[in-house]
Amino acid sequence: MEVRAYAVKDAKSPLAPFKVERREPGPHDVQIQILYAGICHSDLHQARDDWGRSIYPMVPGHEIIGRVVKVGDQVKKLKAGDIAGVGCMVDSCRECSACQADQEQMCEKGGATWTYNGRERVSGLPTGAPTYGGYCEQIVVEERFTVKVPESLDLKAAAPLLCAGITTYSPLRQWKVGPGQKVGVIGLGGLGHMGIKFAKAFGAHVVMITTSPDKGKDATRLGADEVLLSRDEATMAAHGGSFDFLLNTIPVGHDVNPYMRLLKRYSTMVMVGVLTPMELSGGSVIAGRKSIAGSSIGGMAETQEMIDFCAKHNIVSDIEMINIQSVNEAYERMLKNDVKYRFVIDIASLRSAA
């Protein structure tokens, strides 16, 4: 079936109207009419081929909320009319040790099949066709790679949970953040603002660590108990050795040594944003037997757990809604960090534009 979308045809082109062929739902598939699609910073990077592995034409979008319109006869957890979410991946091999452990994002046989800018698998078997993402009217995904979304959530603000949400929830969960702990969230953006909300909901004492005094008030509004300015050497020194856990959301390479000095002995800083080289001294980890680790999204079981946690605690992203016709302007504003804290596309604007 042919559906409307927005795509980039090459690294220098703006997003523009496009038509996508979606498969008819198979026995285990869910057909979803997309309502909202969040804009992740990685959409911009991949659209512009910043990472050197883009497939064109590209329909970005991996923060997807929609209404189920049709399901295959073997689908069990969703039915027509339900609200479903689709995140960063739409398939995996299903067979490797990672997939068997519900860690499909770490699939050991070719990696996960990403929601866009990837090559399709159907029921774990590669087809070679490109995957197209959520800046689109509809998507067809196997049931395993969907989550059921309670309608009690603000659905438009729930869309970024499928990437920014799980990216920050998973490390906090895996490193057992909870009451009695002092937790630092480094960087206040799309990821950082979710990190504050989750860490607070887990019961931790949350400190927002930022270079910008202007972000302090917003951090407090989001739930931070304290704000620590990383450029204030005296205050950083006063907090030295006092943190149980650090969540570092800074998206570019930077000197991590000042942050490592904030950790207690045997404690960990987890990186979720940076993909470029960082500056790290061996002494920062050797002294105090500290650790630096990485984390990227979560498996499908954990993503459903995160959605249910958000429904229980009424956690969603802070968003700015846009029509799809404004998506190129939104990309330019993202480059200037001019959004608090996530753009979300109203896909009704795509349907009404025809």
Helices and strands as residue ranges (DSSP letters): E 2-7, E 16-21, E 29-39, H 41-47, E 64-71, E 83-86, E 89-91, H 97-100, G 104-106, E 113-114, E 119-122, E 125-130, E 138-142, G 143-145, E 147-148, H 155-158, G 159-162, H 164-174, E 182-186, H 190-201, E 205-210, G 213-215, H 216-222, E 226-229, H 233-238, E 243-248, H 257-260, E 263-271, H 282-286, E 291-294, H 300-313, E 319-323, G 324-326, H 327-335, E 342-346, H 348-352
